[in-house]
C-alpha cells in the first residue's frame, strides 16, 4: 500500500503542472493567468473556496490576506500548518483572479471547475473534512442538498457534519453577516476547531 503513495503524488504533480499551464480563461482575466491552489495526495483537510483576490493574485499564495487570517483563526491552526500541502489542500472554484465588478470581485470563471475539479479531487483520497466556503463552492459540493441561501446552508451545518462544513467567506466584507449571525461563532467554530485538531493529530475517526 505504501508504494502507491509516490505514484499518486506523481500523478498529482503531473496534473498540477497541467493546471498551472492552463490558459482556458485567459481572454477573460484582466490581470492575466495565475492559478493559485494547494494540492497534495496526502492532504486530509480540503478548503473549497471561491477564487483568489487581487492580493493573492500578486503573491501567488492562497488566502494570503485578511480572509486567510480569519480562516486560520476559525480552524485553530497557524500559518505553517495551513501552508503544509500534505495536510491542508486549498482548491478554489476558480484558480485565477477573475477581476473586479461593480460590487466587488467577479465570480469564479465557470470554465475552471468542469475542466479540473473532479480530476484533482480524485487524487486526494485521504480527505476527511471539506470546508465549503461561499455560495459557488456550496452549489458544487453540496449538490442537491444545497439550500437557497448561504445562511441556510451554514444553519444546516450539522446535516453535512463531520465530513463537510459549509462556511461563510471569512472576508472582512462579511463582518455584517457575522454580527447578524452571532450563533455561528458559538455553535460552529468550537466543533470545527476540535475536528481539525483531531484530524491533524491522527485521532479523528
Beta strands, then each sheet from edge to edge (+ up, - down):
strand 1: 45-48
strand 2: 88-90
strand 3: 100-101
strand 4: 104-105
strand 5: 129-133
strand 6: 164-167
sheet 1: 2+ 1+ 5+ 6+
sheet 2: 3+ 4-
end
